[in-house]
Amino acid sequence: MPLKLSLKPGEKFVLNGAVVQNGDRRGVLVLQNKASVLREKDIMQPEQANTPARRIYFPVMMMYLDEGDAPKFYDEFALRLSEFMGVISNPEILNECVTCSRHVMNRQYYKALMCARKIVDYEDQRLGNVASSVQNSVDAG
């Protein structure tokens, strides 16, 4: 099933590891086969993985973008997820952590990334960050 991306002028995204930027007009990109695609708002730089939840998100993002090197990032993910789950008591977020882990184990990295995004958003809300999202880390960097 094709993936249709509607792009804003100048919007960046990663396509199978390559950073691509849209031109000065709105654009539409249709991908006809499976590819790893992340919009600019979902991309995190290593130095932006500076909170417990972001330390979960980052290795999941790397597994998604570079599935061939996923084993290299798995141990970091497992360690950070275990640490996070050890201090969280919210049943909904704990369930999200388990779901994220299940997706990683099944190599469903995009689904795992969306779960990790919810964990980051929860952490941002708990820490009082008004505009919660991974985008904040992109804007800050």
QUIJO-V160273 format. One record per backbone hydrogen bond with DSSP energy under -1.0 kcal/mol. CO is the residue of the C=O (numbers start at 1). NH is the residue of the N-H. Records with the same first field share a line. If there is no record, write none. Layout:
# QUIJO-V160273
CO = NH ; NH
This chain:
# QUIJO-V160273
3 = 31
5 = 29
7 = 27
8 = 11
11 = 22
12 = 40
13 = 20
14 = 38
15 = 18
18 = 15
20 = 13
23 = 10
27 = 7
29 = 5
31 = 3
36 = 16
38 = 14
39 = 42
40 = 43
45 = 48
46 = 49
48 = 50
51 = 55
53 = 57
54 = 58
56 = 60
57 = 61
58 = 62
59 = 63
60 = 64
61 = 65
62 = 66
66 = 69
67 = 70
69 = 72
70 = 73 ; 74
73 = 77
74 = 78
75 = 79
76 = 80
77 = 81
78 = 82
79 = 83
80 = 84
81 = 85
82 = 86
84 = 87
90 = 94
91 = 95
92 = 96
93 = 97
94 = 98
95 = 99
96 = 100
97 = 101
98 = 102
99 = 103
100 = 104
101 = 105
102 = 106
103 = 108
104 = 107
107 = 109
108 = 112
109 = 113
110 = 114
111 = 115
112 = 116
113 = 117
114 = 118
115 = 119
116 = 120
117 = 121
118 = 122
119 = 123
120 = 124
121 = 125
122 = 126
123 = 127
124 = 129
130 = 132
134 = 137 ; 138
135 = 139
136 = 140
